[in-house]
Amino acid sequence: MSDETAATPVEFDLIPAISTHLGLPPGAVAAVVALLDDGSTVPFIARYRKERTGGLDEVQIRNIEEHRTYVVELETRRAAILASVTEQGKLAPELEAKLRAAQSKAELEDLYAPYRPRRKTRASVARERGLQPLAAKIAGQGSEGDPAAEAAAFIAEGVATAEDALAGARDIVAEQIADTAEVRAYVRREFAETGELVSEVVPNKDAEPTKFEQYYKFSEAVKTIPSHRFLAIRRGEAEGVLRAHVAVDSANVAAGIERLANVDDSSPWSGQLRLAVADGLKRLLAPSVENDVRAELKLRSDNAAVDIFAGNLRNLLLAAPLGTASVIGIDPGLRTGCKCAAIDATGKFLGTITVYVTQGDAQLAKAKEDLLAFVQKFTPRAIAIGNGTGGREAEQFVKRTLGDAGLRQGPDAPFVVQVNEAGASVYSASDLAREEFPELDLTIRGAISIARRLQDPLGELVKIEPKSIGVGQYQHDVQQALLSKKLGDVIEDCVNHVGVELNTASAMLLSYVAGIGKSLAKKLVIHRDTNGRFTTRSQLMEVSGLGPKAFEQCAGFLRIANAVHPLDTSGVHPERYPLVEQIARDLGVAMWQLIGNQELVDKIEISKYVSDEVGEPTLRDIATELAKPGRDPRAEFEPPKFRDDVNSVEDLKQGMVLEGIVTNVTAFGAFVDIGVHNDGLVHVSQLSDQFVKDPSEVVKVGQKLTVRVLEVDLARKRIALSAKRGGQSRPREERGPRGGGQRGDQQQRGDGQRGDQQQRGGQQQRAGGGGGGG
């Protein structure tokens, strides 16, 4: 049997390992595992099975799901290793006990190292030449013997001298030491806890400035280096600008190995053993362990970067929606014109025009005339302008035009707002957009997407590949499978948290509803188009392929406006309708009278309805839904207000106080849109008057933030901002190490490394997606 054989263990108990690792009650873990095995989704378990899980949230449930996978892989590997060593006839009781007790994959592999089949090595060649007995004398550290003299006895074919014999024997000992689990664990611990990641510029690569200059001569402790710095260095290596390694005190590490190898200074063989230790460390252990440590550091950095991206995406998806109101969306362009698209309150496309605002007085006059006619025809509640190139010019043009016509005042006057357009051009060139608007130019599709993004950010952003939305950090450098899984989980959680209107939702939005997926979502939309709107949740069972399990998972998250059954507009699951009917009867009212009636809801005696199946958590959720059925958990929309006198970087002055919108949060600070083309950076040291370790604990994407301009670098379009109340900058010498997340450690929207200024993400996507920027 190969050591790689995936021998699945006959039986093992997942629950204790998961419970111990995550610090969660075994009963709750067991319940989650059972529900997942039964085909339940994470949103369903978190929302509708609180009694069984003890009220675990989506994050805790997903942690159980992820660690279960790890434990299964660990146990499968353990079984394969036990089988392999048994087949070799080398499974001693002590080794078996250690293998069964190992708690990590690394520990298992260290124990298995001496028994792993391998290609020919210097040690295996030495063994073939009969030098194992001499190696045993070196390792044994006997008190007698002359190493040179005794080595002479091993001179033979392939072993020309006594020194050749000693060298071969040391090769054997070096390999034995390197294969010892205790030694490998010690060296790995030293690299991880005392090592420093050192980077330097590749010779002849420093002739011209690069974005990696701060890493040309850089070092930081492995155990503390932030994810963004490690990923920046890795990118510098990939681009051939940097080279990096983990540095440790080799003499100190070697001394530790000598203690583990029992070097005896009084033995005549001690010198040979020390040489073997030094060789084993340099040639065998250090390269292997450094790879392991860097791999672990990469995984740690990937997880940190992905967590930042996921948190930003969650905040963006849950941004306050304008709601059911008509909107004109404008995809700004200087050379190619501003594409304007009108949509009604449901997001339906109504019409389009193109206006040219920077191409002479004649064109400008016509643009004003056309825009006014367009606005008067469709009477929008809002005008949403993409915040890419030309966005501020377009905004000023629209405001002046409406103001001159007297359309900026009054309760029905449309307000003008900039919308983050990152990813709009990616959507406009996608198959989904072509399918939805086959007759429209992709720039018009982009304008429609901008308008819809104001109406309902969640409903529109789910149509875009998350990595194109531009709120990540080094997303092209991290494990793509990990990134896709985490972002998909975030979208699923957000969609089900908010709920979905069954009769108006797109197939893409429906696909993220628990239990549905892409295939069922398409069938659901086809059924809706063919048979007309759904009037009850029970009609879901008429959709081809949507069986009882899928209905159980999805029904509570789907809403039906003006439904036949009054609870179909709420988040109450159909399985609890009989309970609500019973509550209404007990109160002496019709069920519909309960809905939206806080006074009646307050009269419900929760404890009276507790049973083996339904506990207080579910009953309180039901009461909340009855009081406010179908309540949107997102905040109320409030348009941002930029200063009219600030339109470009050149308009900024040191000390100026501005209101901005946080567009991206990274490990080293937050980028803020202050109404000019380039976002400013609030470094982590400037986010608060108190110490801030994690920027995401202080600010979030979409949040309004009052900032003060600290510094403007016109040449490089860099804007340094402060959110401190006093706006005072920390002295430069207090701001962490060079390369520590300051200049050059930022990222461009939709990518990772770039200068310390963030441009509108939509610009980069436009170039590839063919959007309408000019």
N, C-alpha and C positions, 0 to 999 in steps of 0.2 A: 504493500500500500504506500502510495506517495505521501510525503508529509503535507502536500497541499490538498489532499483529499478532504472534501467537505463532509466529514462524517458527522451527521447530526446526532446530538446526544439523545438517548432513548427518552430520558425524562429529567427535567430539572425545574426548580421552582424559581420563577422570575421575580416574584413579589418581594421577598426579603431584600434582594440586591437593589431593586429599584427604590423601595421604601427607604433603605438606609442611605443610598446615594443622594436622594432628593429631600430627605427629611420629611416625608409625608406618611400619614397613617397607613399601615398595611391594608386595612379594610378598604380605604378609599382607592388605593392603587389597584387592588384586586378588582374593585368594581369598574374602574376605568378600563383596565385590560379586558375584562369580560365584555364590556359594551363595545369596545373597539373590535374585538374578535367577532362580535355579533353583527358588525357592519355599521355601527353608529358613527356619526361624524362628530368632530370636536365641537362645533357650535351647538349641535343638538344636545350632546351630553352636558355641556356647560349650562345651557338654558333650561332644559326640560328634565334633567335627571339629577338635580341638586341633592335630593335625599340620599341617593345611592352613593354619591361621590363626596358627601360632606361639604358641598358648595365649592368645589375646586373650580377655578376660572380657566379660561382658554389657554393661558400661558402654562399653568401647572399641568393641564391635561396634555398639551403638546410636549412638555418636558417628559412626561411619562411615556408618551408614544415614541419619542426619540431615544430615550434611554433603554426602552424595551428592545429596540433594534440593536443597540450596542451590546446589551447583555446576551441576546440571541447569537450575535456574531462572536462574542467572547466565548460562550459555551460551545459553540460549534467548533471554534478553533481549538479549544481545550480538548475536545473529544478527538479531533484529528491528530493532535500532538501525542496524546496518550496512546492512540492506536499505533502511530508511527514508532514511538519508543518501545512499545510492547513488541511490535513485530521485529525490532532489532534485538530483542532479548535483553534490554538494558534498563527496564523499568524497576529500579530498586524501590523498596518501600519508602525511603526518605524522599527520593525524587518524586514519587507519585503523590506523596503528601504535599510537597511544595507546589506541584502542578495544580492540584485540586484546590489549594488555598490561594493561588494567585488571583489578584483583584483587577488586573489590567492586562491589556494586550501586550504592552511593553514588558511587563514582568514575565508573562508566559514565554515570549520570544527569547528573553534573556536565559531562562531556564532551559529552553530547547536548543540554544545555540550550539552546544557541543555535539548534539545528535542530528543536526540538520545535514542532509546530504549536500556535499559541496564539490566544486571542481578542484583540481590539483592545486595545492598550495606549497609554499616553501617548507612548511612543517610536514606535509604528507610526503614530500620528496625525501626529507631527512629521515622519516620513519622507514621509508622503503630502503634506505641505505643503512638501516640497522642502528640508528643513533638514539632510539628511545631509552635504552638503559643509561646512557650518558645524560640524557635530559632528566631522567629520574633522580640522578645524583645531584644535579643542579637544583632541582625543585626541592629535594629532600634536605638540603643544607646540612649534610653530615659534618661531623667534627674532624674527620680524617680524609686524607687523600690529597694528591697534587693534581689539580685540574689538567694542566698541560701534559703531565706524565700519563695520566689515565686516558686522556683523549687520544694519545698516540696509539693505543691499542685498537682504535676504531678506524685507523687509516686503511683504506681499501679502495676499490674502484669507485670513482666519483668523490672520494674523500682523500685529497692529496696530502694534507698536512693535519697536524693536531689542531691547529687553529680552525681549519675547515670543519673538523669534527665538532669543536666547541660552538662554532657559529651555527651549524646545523642543529645541534642540541638546543641552543638558545632559541632558534626558530620554533622548535616544538614547545618549549616552555612559554614563549611569548604568546603563542596561539592558545595554549591551555589557560593562561592568565586572562587573555582577552575574552575567552569563552566562559569564564566563571561569572555566574549571575550576580554574585555579590560585588564583584569588581566592576562589572558593567553598570550596575545600579549606582555605585559610588561615583564613577566617572561622570555618568549622566547627571547626577545631582550636582557635582562640582561645576559642570558646564552651565547648568541651568541657574544655579544660585550665585555663583561667583564670576561667571563668564561675562565678557563684554562683546557686543557686536561692534566690530571695527570696520569702517569703510574708508576707501581712498579712491582717488581718481585714477583711471587707467592712464598709463603714460601716453603723452601726446594728445590727450583728450581735453586738456585744460587750456588749449590755445584760444578757444572761444567760450564766451559765457554760456552756461546751460542752466536749466531749471534745477539741477542737482548740486549747485555750487556749495551749498551749506553742508553737503555730505562728502566733500573732497578730502577732508581730514576730520573724521567724526568717530566718536565712540560713545556708547551708552550701555548700561547694564542690561543683560538679557532679560532679567526678571522684571524690569520696570519700563523698558522701551515701549512707547505707545504704538498702537497698531498703525497709525498713519505714517509714522517715521519708518517703521520696518517695511511697510509696503512701498514707500517711496524709494528706499534703498534697493529693494528687490527690482523695482521698475528700472532704476538706474543701472543695475546689473544686466537686466534683460536688453537694455538699449546700448550696452557696451560702453557706458560712461564710467561706471563704478565697479569696483570689486570689493567683496566683503568676506569676513570670516569671524568666527567666534574665538576670542583670545582668552586663555586662562593662564594661571601661574603653573606652568608645566612642572617645575621642580616641586611645588607643593603637592600637585596631584600625584606625581610619581612617588613622593614620600608616603602618601596615603596608600597607594597600591603596594608598596614595599611592606607596609605594616600588614596588609591583608594577605600578602604572599609569604609572610613570616620570614623575612630576611634576617639572618642571624649573623651579626657582625663578627662573631668569633669563628664562624665557619670559613674554611678555605674556599668554599664555593660561593660565598656571598657576592663577590665581585661579578661572577658570571650571572647570578640571579638579578643583580641590579641592571646589568646590561640588557638582560631579557625584558625586564620591566620597562626600561626606557624605550626599547625597540617596540614592544607591544603597544605602549601608549602612543608613540608617534606614528607607527605604521598601520596598526590595526584598530586600536580603540578610538583615538582622537578623530580620525576622518568619519568613522561610523557614527560615533556619538554626536559629533557636530551636525551631521546630517539629520539625526533624530531630533536634536534640540531645535534646529532650524525648522524642521517640519512641524514640530509642536508649536514653535513661535508663529509659524505661518498659519496654523490652524487657529491659534488664539487671536491673531490679528484679523484673520478672515471673519471669525465670529464677531469680533468687536465692530468691524466695518459693516458687516451685514446687519448687526443689531442697530447701528446708527441709521443705516438706510431704511430698515424696517420701521423704526420709530418715526422718521421723517415722512415716510410714505403713509403711515397710519394717520398722522396729523393732517396731511394733505387731503387724503381721501375723506376724512371726517370734517373737513372745512365747512363752514356755514354755507348753506345753499341759498340762493336768491328765492328759489321756489317757483311756483307756477306763475310766471310772468313773461310777457313777450320781451325779446332782447334782439338788438342788432349787434352782431359780432364783426369786428374789424381786424383783418390780418394786415398789419401795416407794411408798406413798401415804399421806398423813396423813388426808385427808378421805374419799377413796374406798376406802381400805383397801389392804393389801399383797397383791398377787396372787402366789400361790405355784404353781409348776409343777414337777412331778417328771419327769425323763427318765432312761432307762436308760443303760447304758454305751455304747450306739451312738447316743445322741441321740434315741431314740424317745420321744415324749410318752406319759406314763403317767396323769397325773391332776392335778387342780388344786383349790385352795381359796383363799378370801380371808379374811384376818384383819385385825381393826381394833385397832390398838395405842394409839390416842390418844383413844378416845371413851368414857371412863368405866371404872370398876372392873368393871362387869358384862361389858362387851365385852372388857376386857382378860383377865379370867378365862377367858372362852370362847375367846379367841384363843390363850391358852396351851394349853388343852385340845385345840383343833383342831390346833395346830401339832405338839404331841407325838404325837398320833395319826397325823398325816401323815408325820412323820419315822419313826415306828416301823413304819409300813406299807411305806415304800419304802426304808428303810435307806440313805440316801445317803452317799457318801464325803465329799461337801462340800456346803455351802450357800452359794450365790453370791448376793450382794445388790447390786443396782444402786446406784451411788454418787450418785444424784440426790437431790432433795428428800425428806427422811425416811429417807435411807439409813442414817445413823448411829443414828437412833432405832430403826430396824428391826433393825440389827445388835445393839444393846444388848439389845433385847427377845429376840431369838433366843438370844443367849448366856446371858442370865439364865434363860430358860425351860429350855434344855438343862442348864444347871448345876444348877438346882433339882431336876431329874429325874435327876441323876447321869449325864447323857449327854455330859459334856465330857471325860471321862477314858477311858483305855483305847485299845488299838490300833485298834479299830473305830469309835471316836467320830468323828463328822463334824466337820471343821473349818469355820469360818465365815470368809468372805472377801468383801471388797468388790470388785466388778468395774466397770470403766469402762463405763457404759451409753450413752455418746454414740452416737446413731444407732439405738438399739434401737427407739424409737418410729417412726422413719422406716421401718425394716424391717417393723414390725408392721402398718403401714398400707399396705404395698406389695402389688402384684399377686402377687408371688412368695409372700409370707406368706399371702395369701388363698387362693392355689392350694394351698399346703401344708397349711393349717389352716382350711378354709372354714367349719367349724362353731364355731370359737373366737372369743371376743371379742379385739379387738386388744390389750388389756392383757395377756391371757394369752399371746398370741404374744410380747409383749415379754419376759415372764418366761422363756419357753422360750429366747428368743434370749440372754438373760443367762446362763442355765445352760449353753447350748451354747458360749457365748463363753469360759467357763472351761475346758470340755472341750478345745476346739480353736479358738483365736482365728482362725486362718487360714481354716478351713472355714466359720466363721460370718460373719466380717467381709467376705468376698468377696460376700456377698449384699446388702451395703449400699452405696449410692452413696458413694464415697470422701470426697466433700466433706462428707458428713453425719457422718463419724466424728470430726471435731473436733480434728484435730491439725495444722491448717494455719495460715497467716498471711495475712490479706487475700485469701483464695481467691476471693472474689466480685469482687475488683478486678483480677485478672490475666486474661490471655487465657484464655478458657475452653477453647479447642481445645488450647492448649499444656498446660494443667493436666490435661485429660482424657487426653491422649496419655501424659503422663509418669506419671500415677497408674496408668493401665492397664498401662504397661510394668512398673511396680514390682510390681503384683499378679501379672502373668504370670511375672516373674522369681522371686518368692517361692514361688508355687505349684509351679513346676517345680523349684526348688531343694529343696523339701521332698519332693515326690512326692505322688501321689494314690492312695488305695485305690480301685480300680476298682469294687468291688462295693458300696461304701457312700457314695461321694461324690455330692453333689447335682449337678444339671445345671449350676448356676451355677459350682461349683468346677471341674467338668470342662471348662467352656467356656474356662477360662484355661490348660488344658494345651496345650502346643505342638502346632499342627496341627489342633486340634479346632474351637474356636469354638462359638457358641451353637446354631447349627442342628444340627451333628453331635452336640453334647452332649445335646440333647433326644432325638435318634434313638437314641443310645447308652442312655439311661435307659429309653426305651420298649422297646428290645430286651431290656434286663436284666429289666424288669418282666414282659415276655411270655415270655421263654425261661429265666428263672432266672439265677442267678449265673454269672459267667464263671469258668472253671476254668483257662484258658490265655490268654496274650496273643494267640495265633494266632486265637482266636475273634473278635477285634476285626474281622477282615476280613469277618465275616459281617454286620456292621452296615451297613445300607443307606446308601450314600454315602461310606463310609469306605474309600478306595482305597489303593493301595500308597504313595503319597506321604504321605498323612495317617498311615498306619501307621508309616512310617519316622520321622516327626516326633514322634509321641506315645508310641509303645510303651515307650521307655525310662523315661518319667516315670510310667507307670501301674504300680501294684503289685497283686498278687493274693495275699491271705493264703491259706495252705493250698493253693497252686496245684499242679497236676499236675507241671509242670516246675519244678524247684527254683529256677531262676534268675528265674522270673517274680515272685518276691518281692523281687528286688533291682533296683538301678539299672543293671545290665549290659544293654546293648542287644541285642535278639535277633540282630542282624547279627553279634554276637561270640560267640554260643553255640557255634558250631563250634570257635572258638579255645579256649574254656574246656574243651570236651570233649577237645581235643588236649592241653592242659596236664594235665588229670586223667590221661589215658592215660600221658603221659610220667612222671607221678609214681607210676603203678601203683595208682591208687585210682579209685573211682567218683566221678562228678562231685558227687553229693550229699554225699560225704564231705569235699569241699573247703570247702563252705559253712559258715562260722562256725568253722572250724578254723584258728586263727592259726598254729599250729605247721606245718601243711602249707602254708599260704599263704606263710610265710616261706621255704619251700624253692623257690619258683618263681624260676627264673633269667630275670629280665625281659629281659635282652639277647638271650636265645636266641629270643625270639618277635618281635623287631622286624622289620618288613617295610616294603615301600613303602606299604602301606595303614595299618598299625598301628605307631605309634611308642611310645616310653617313656611319654609322658603318658597315653595311653589304657590301656596295660598297667598302669600304677600305679593308675589309677582302678579297673580291673577287680579288681586285688588287694585294694584297700581295700573294695570291695563284697563280695568273697568272704569277707573276714574278718568284716565286719559287714553282712550283707545287709539292705537296707531301713532302715538306721540313720536315725533322725530327727535332722537336724542342729540342731534347736532345743535350747535349754538345758533342764535338768531343772526341773520346776515346784517353786517354793518359795513358800508363801503369805506375803504381807506381814503385818507385825505393827504395828498401831497401838496407841497407849497407850489403855487403857480409861478413863483419867480425862480424856481430851481428846475432846470430842464436838462442840464448837461454837467459833466464833471467840472467844466470851467466856471460854472455858477457857484460852486461850493467855496466856502470860506472857513478857515479854521475858527472853531468855537461856535459855528452855526448849529442850532438845535432843530432837529427834523423829526417828523413822524415817519416810520418805515414799517415794512412788512418783512418778517423773517422768511427767507426763501430756502435756506439750507442750514442744517446744523451738523457740524463735524466734531471730531474729537478735540480740535484746537480752537473752536470758536463758532460764531454764527455769521452767515452772510445776510445782509439786509438790503432790501430794495428801498431806496430813498427817492425814487422818481427820476433817476438818471439812468443812462444805458448800462452802467456798470454797478454791480452791487458792492456795497462797502463791507469790510470785515470788522466785526467786533471780536477781538481776540479774547480767549477765555479769561485772561487777566483783566479785561475791561467789561465783563458782563455784569459784575455786581460789586458793591462795596465790600462784600464778604468774599472769602476764598471760595472759588468754584473749581471742583475737580472734574465734574462731568457737565458740559454745557447743556445737555438734554434735560438736566434736572432744573434748569433755570428758564430756558426758552424752548419754543417748539415752532415747527414750520407753520406759517400762516398767522402767527401771533403779531399783533401790533407792538411796536417797540419804539420808544422815544430815545433818540441817540444824539450825541454831540460829535461834530467833526473834529478829529484830532489832527489829521494830516492828510494832505492831498498831493499825490505825486502825478502831475499832469503827463509827464513823459511816458510813464508806464501805466497810466489810468488806474492807479491804486488809491483806495480810499480807506483810511484807518478811522474807525469810529469807537465811541465809548458809550456804554449804557449806564455807567456809574452816575449817581445823582449829581456828584460834584463835577463829573466829566474830566477828572484829573488823570492823566496818564501815569502809569507806573514808570519809574526810571528804567531806561533800557537795560541796565545791568541786572535788574531784578527779574527779567522776563525769561528765565529758563535758558538752556544751552543753545548754542548756535545750531540751527537746524531743528530747533525744538518747536516746530509748528508755527513759525513766524513767516518771514518772507519765503516764498517759494514752496511753502508746505500746504498750499490750498489746492482746491480742485475746481475744474471747470464743470459746470452743470452737465450731467450725463457722462462724466468721465472722472478721472482722478487727478493726477498731478498737473499743476500749472503754477503760474505766478501767484502772488498773494491777492489777486483780485479775481472775482468771479464775474464772468459775462453772462448775459441772459442765455439760458440754456437753449432757447429756441434757435439761436443763431447757428450753433453747430449742427443741430438737426436739419435746419433749412438746407444747408449745403448738400447734405446727402439725400434728404427727402424731397427736394425740389419744391419747397414752399415758396411763398410769394414775396419774400424779402427782397428789396432792391438795393 
